[in-house]
Amino acid sequence: MTAKPDKADFYDRVYEVVARIPHGRVTTYGAIARYLGIGGSARMVGYALNLTLKSDGPELPCHRVVNRLGQLSGKAYFGPGLMEALLRQENITFLDEDTIDLDRHFWDPAEAL
């Protein structure tokens, strides 16, 4: 049985990973959770990122985190079209209106860090 992480510590670890996502690449909430050893906690990663967008938290490239299907699930926090616009500025390829080509742009923290 895996112990639940301390929220503040977990959030800080999430922020450290997100800060290292390279320009032109994306990762998923689940990939971050797995890298941190808390598989199944993708939602907690989302909560952590949500706090940075609603507060004076660290400025992070949160637009580079998508759901497991490559969909822009965080776009509600960026305002209409902003998440997509930021990703397109980084030459991210979309398969359709709001789904990224993960085969081309996925960055796996477990392999990179």
BALOBA-1460 file (C-alpha; in Angstrom, 3 decimals):
// residues 113
<rec num="1" residu="m" x="0.000" y="0.000" z="0.000"/>
<rec num="2" residu="t" x="1.414" y="3.369" z="-1.047"/>
<rec num="3" residu="a" x="1.275" y="6.157" z="1.498"/>
<rec num="4" residu="k" x="-0.434" y="9.333" z="0.387"/>
<rec num="5" residu="p" x="2.063" y="12.120" z="-0.214"/>
<rec num="6" residu="d" x="2.031" y="15.336" z="1.734"/>
<rec num="7" residu="k" x="0.054" y="17.712" z="-0.515"/>
<rec num="8" residu="a" x="2.464" y="20.635" z="-0.346"/>
<rec num="9" residu="d" x="5.467" y="18.401" z="-1.041"/>
<rec num="10" residu="f" x="3.653" y="16.644" z="-3.883"/>
<rec num="11" residu="y" x="2.618" y="19.957" z="-5.439"/>
<rec num="12" residu="d" x="6.193" y="21.268" z="-5.245"/>
<rec num="13" residu="r" x="7.431" y="18.110" z="-6.981"/>
<rec num="14" residu="v" x="4.779" y="18.555" z="-9.692"/>
<rec num="15" residu="y" x="5.935" y="22.149" z="-10.228"/>
<rec num="16" residu="e" x="9.560" y="21.002" z="-10.554"/>
<rec num="17" residu="v" x="8.614" y="18.535" z="-13.307"/>
<rec num="18" residu="v" x="6.359" y="20.961" z="-15.178"/>
<rec num="19" residu="a" x="9.064" y="23.635" z="-15.130"/>
<rec num="20" residu="r" x="11.314" y="21.220" z="-17.055"/>
<rec num="21" residu="i" x="8.930" y="20.380" z="-19.910"/>
<rec num="22" residu="p" x="10.806" y="21.556" z="-22.998"/>
<rec num="23" residu="h" x="9.474" y="24.100" z="-25.458"/>
<rec num="24" residu="g" x="7.614" y="22.300" z="-28.247"/>
<rec num="25" residu="r" x="6.842" y="19.234" z="-26.142"/>
<rec num="26" residu="v" x="3.917" y="18.175" z="-23.945"/>
<rec num="27" residu="t" x="3.326" y="15.634" z="-21.226"/>
<rec num="28" residu="t" x="0.280" y="14.251" z="-19.464"/>
<rec num="29" residu="y" x="-1.061" y="14.540" z="-15.951"/>
<rec num="30" residu="g" x="-0.664" y="10.774" z="-15.592"/>
<rec num="31" residu="a" x="2.946" y="10.735" z="-16.820"/>
<rec num="32" residu="i" x="3.846" y="13.298" z="-14.168"/>
<rec num="33" residu="a" x="2.059" y="11.301" z="-11.458"/>
<rec num="34" residu="r" x="3.796" y="8.059" z="-12.520"/>
<rec num="35" residu="y" x="7.181" y="9.779" z="-12.587"/>
<rec num="36" residu="l" x="6.583" y="11.008" z="-9.047"/>
<rec num="37" residu="g" x="5.728" y="7.458" z="-7.960"/>
<rec num="38" residu="i" x="2.065" y="8.197" z="-7.339"/>
<rec num="39" residu="g" x="0.423" y="6.383" z="-10.250"/>
<rec num="40" residu="g" x="-3.304" y="6.934" z="-10.398"/>
<rec num="41" residu="s" x="-2.947" y="10.478" z="-9.084"/>
<rec num="42" residu="a" x="-3.306" y="12.350" z="-12.364"/>
<rec num="43" residu="r" x="-6.142" y="14.334" z="-10.856"/>
<rec num="44" residu="m" x="-3.876" y="15.538" z="-8.030"/>
<rec num="45" residu="v" x="-1.445" y="16.812" z="-10.664"/>
<rec num="46" residu="g" x="-4.326" y="18.745" z="-12.208"/>
<rec num="47" residu="y" x="-5.272" y="20.209" z="-8.828"/>
<rec num="48" residu="a" x="-1.680" y="21.320" z="-8.264"/>
<rec num="49" residu="l" x="-1.541" y="23.074" z="-11.636"/>
<rec num="50" residu="n" x="-4.935" y="24.637" z="-11.088"/>
<rec num="51" residu="l" x="-3.582" y="26.322" z="-7.953"/>
<rec num="52" residu="t" x="-0.765" y="27.963" z="-9.908"/>
<rec num="53" residu="l" x="-3.213" y="29.411" z="-12.411"/>
<rec num="54" residu="k" x="-5.574" y="30.804" z="-9.768"/>
<rec num="55" residu="s" x="-3.001" y="32.276" z="-7.417"/>
<rec num="56" residu="d" x="0.346" y="33.960" z="-7.227"/>
<rec num="57" residu="g" x="1.992" y="30.549" z="-7.521"/>
<rec num="58" residu="p" x="5.034" y="29.841" z="-9.641"/>
<rec num="59" residu="e" x="4.812" y="30.724" z="-13.325"/>
<rec num="60" residu="l" x="4.944" y="27.427" z="-15.143"/>
<rec num="61" residu="p" x="4.312" y="26.193" z="-18.686"/>
<rec num="62" residu="c" x="1.053" y="24.551" z="-17.576"/>
<rec num="63" residu="h" x="-0.210" y="24.765" z="-21.149"/>
<rec num="64" residu="r" x="2.208" y="21.899" z="-21.925"/>
<rec num="65" residu="v" x="0.246" y="19.432" z="-19.772"/>
<rec num="66" residu="v" x="-2.627" y="17.612" z="-21.459"/>
<rec num="67" residu="n" x="-4.789" y="14.606" z="-20.707"/>
<rec num="68" residu="r" x="-3.840" y="11.036" z="-21.638"/>
<rec num="69" residu="l" x="-5.545" y="11.367" z="-25.012"/>
<rec num="70" residu="g" x="-3.622" y="14.525" z="-25.888"/>
<rec num="71" residu="q" x="-6.665" y="16.713" z="-25.372"/>
<rec num="72" residu="l" x="-6.467" y="20.245" z="-24.012"/>
<rec num="73" residu="s" x="-8.266" y="19.496" z="-20.774"/>
<rec num="74" residu="g" x="-6.717" y="22.492" z="-19.012"/>
<rec num="75" residu="k" x="-8.018" y="25.020" z="-21.512"/>
<rec num="76" residu="a" x="-10.793" y="26.136" z="-19.156"/>
<rec num="77" residu="y" x="-8.151" y="27.789" z="-16.959"/>
<rec num="78" residu="f" x="-6.494" y="29.692" z="-19.788"/>
<rec num="79" residu="g" x="-9.545" y="31.325" z="-21.313"/>
<rec num="80" residu="p" x="-10.962" y="30.626" z="-24.743"/>
<rec num="81" residu="g" x="-8.264" y="29.639" z="-27.210"/>
<rec num="82" residu="l" x="-5.225" y="30.655" z="-25.150"/>
<rec num="83" residu="m" x="-3.915" y="27.156" z="-24.380"/>
<rec num="84" residu="e" x="-4.182" y="26.179" z="-28.035"/>
<rec num="85" residu="a" x="-2.566" y="29.446" z="-29.155"/>
<rec num="86" residu="l" x="0.379" y="28.983" z="-26.782"/>
<rec num="87" residu="l" x="0.946" y="25.441" z="-28.037"/>
<rec num="88" residu="r" x="0.668" y="26.457" z="-31.684"/>
<rec num="89" residu="q" x="3.296" y="29.166" z="-31.046"/>
<rec num="90" residu="e" x="5.586" y="26.293" z="-30.032"/>
<rec num="91" residu="n" x="4.824" y="24.487" z="-33.324"/>
<rec num="92" residu="i" x="2.833" y="21.742" z="-31.617"/>
<rec num="93" residu="t" x="0.919" y="19.668" z="-34.168"/>
<rec num="94" residu="f" x="-2.795" y="19.093" z="-33.635"/>
<rec num="95" residu="l" x="-4.706" y="16.066" z="-34.887"/>
<rec num="96" residu="d" x="-7.987" y="17.950" z="-34.622"/>
<rec num="97" residu="e" x="-9.429" y="21.036" z="-32.957"/>
<rec num="98" residu="d" x="-8.142" y="20.300" z="-29.459"/>
<rec num="99" residu="t" x="-6.098" y="17.092" z="-29.605"/>
<rec num="100" residu="i" x="-2.307" y="17.120" z="-29.831"/>
<rec num="101" residu="d" x="-0.232" y="14.597" z="-31.771"/>
<rec num="102" residu="l" x="1.256" y="12.836" z="-28.737"/>
<rec num="103" residu="d" x="3.283" y="10.463" z="-30.915"/>
<rec num="104" residu="r" x="5.186" y="13.468" z="-32.172"/>
<rec num="105" residu="h" x="5.343" y="15.780" z="-29.146"/>
<rec num="106" residu="f" x="5.104" y="13.620" z="-25.987"/>
<rec num="107" residu="w" x="7.803" y="14.231" z="-23.392"/>
<rec num="108" residu="d" x="8.100" y="11.491" z="-20.775"/>
<rec num="109" residu="p" x="9.613" y="12.728" z="-17.516"/>
<rec num="110" residu="a" x="10.474" y="9.130" z="-16.578"/>
<rec num="111" residu="e" x="12.819" y="8.958" z="-19.569"/>
<rec num="112" residu="a" x="14.051" y="12.545" z="-19.595"/>
<rec num="113" residu="l" x="14.722" y="13.208" z="-15.906"/>
